[in-house]
Amino acid sequence: MDTSVHPPIVSKLHYQFDAWLGDVLVTSFPCFLVTEEAKRGLLAIGISGATFADAEVTISEDFYLVQPDVELPPFVWLKVDGRAGHDDFGINQNLNLVMSERAFDVLDELLGLPSASIKRFDDGNK
């Protein structure tokens, strides 16, 4: 990770889950993960502003202790490079993920986003 810039630039992603609340989208500044199923759904609608890459995903010992019966689905890296309010995925000035309604609908229709904090995007804060 290059921390000489803000937000940091990540060249290889290793994400370790300590717990999983069931969301198809996982946020870990400055990176995002989506399930393989979500990736397929997003590609099916031809999203803009993001690409996908492999990520190393592991589970901590705490995960097994806290959620021993939970099986983690396969995740991929959602690399956001679009403009907020213009593309399906973008990052606003406050470094928050912004997604179009159609991209949100795909994610919400799958496993959902039960623990997500969601706000309507204000075009004045691109």
N, C-alpha and C positions, 0 to 999 in steps of 0.2 A: 504494500500500500504506500502510495506517495502522499505523505502528510504535509508536504511543503505547500500544497494548494488547498483551498477550501471550496467545495467539499473535497475530501481526499479522493484520489484516483485509485481504484482497486483493479489490479491486473489478474488476480487469481482469487477465487472466493472459496473459503472453507467456512461452513456454517455449522455450529454445534447446537443442537436442540437440547435444552434443559427441560422443556415442556412444550406441548403443542395444544392449542385451544380449538383446533379444527378448521382454521381459516385456510382458504386456498391461496392466499397472499400473505407473505411474511415480510415484515419490514425490519431491517437492521441497518441503520444509517451507516454509510450512504447506499446500501444495497437492498435489493428486493428479490424474493424468491416466489415462485408460483409452482403449483403442482403440475406434473406432466399433463394431467387431464385439463387443467386450466390453459396450459400452453396450446394444446390441440384446439380448444374452443376459441381462443383468441386468434390463432392462425386461420381458423375456418372463416372468421369474419373479416380477415385482412386488416388487422390493426396496423396503425402507424405510430411512430415515436418510440418503438422498443424492438429489441432483438433478444434472442435467447442464447444462453451459453451453458455449458456444463458447470456444475458446482460440486465441490466435495461436501457431502452432508453426512454428519455423524450424530450420534446420540450419546449424551452424557450418562454417567452412572446415576445421577439424580433423576433423569428421565425414567429409567427403569424402576426406581424406587417410588416416584410420584405417580407414574402412569404405566404400571406394569402390563396392562392389557391393551394399551394403545399401539396400533401399528401405524407407523409413519408412511404416508404415500411418497412416491418418488418426487423430488423437487428439482427445478432448474432455476438458473439465474435469469431474472428479468432485467435486462440492461436498458435502462430508460435513457433515450437520447433525443426525445421530441420536445416540442415547445408546448408549455402549459396553455390550455385553452384553444390550441390549434390542432394538435395531433391527439390521437387516442390516449397517449401517455406523455407526460412531461413533468418537469420539476419547477415549482414556482419560486419566487424570490425568497420565501421563507424556508426553502429546501424541503417542502412537502410534496408528496406524490399527488399529481393531478391526473385523473382519468376521465375519459368521455363516458357518457351515460351508457352507450352501447357496450363499451368494455366492462363497465361496472356490472351491467346486466348479465354478461357471460360469467363473470366471477361469482356473482350472487346466485345464479341459477345452479351452479355446480354444488360444491359442499357449502358454499356461502362464506360470509365474512362476519361470523357471530361476535368477534371481539374487536372489530374495526371501529375507529373513531372517524366518522364521515361528516364532512361539511360541504355545502354547496360552494362551487368555485366562483370567486368574484373576479371578473375579467380585469378589474383595475389592479389586481395583485399578481399579474403575470410575472 
